[in-house]
């Protein structure tokens, strides 16, 4: 696994733990964003920026 996929796995774990630990709208939004970003990085395995 490369560094990007490991980072994605970490973000996914943090997002899932936020869902179960905290209540509220802001925590839900943050958990959703972290989970989505983690899944995206885990699946693609790379960061691509257009010049």
Secondary structure, DSSP 8 states (H G I E B T S, - for coil): --HHHHHHHHHHHHHHHHHHH--SHHHHHHHHHHHHHHHHHHHH-S-----
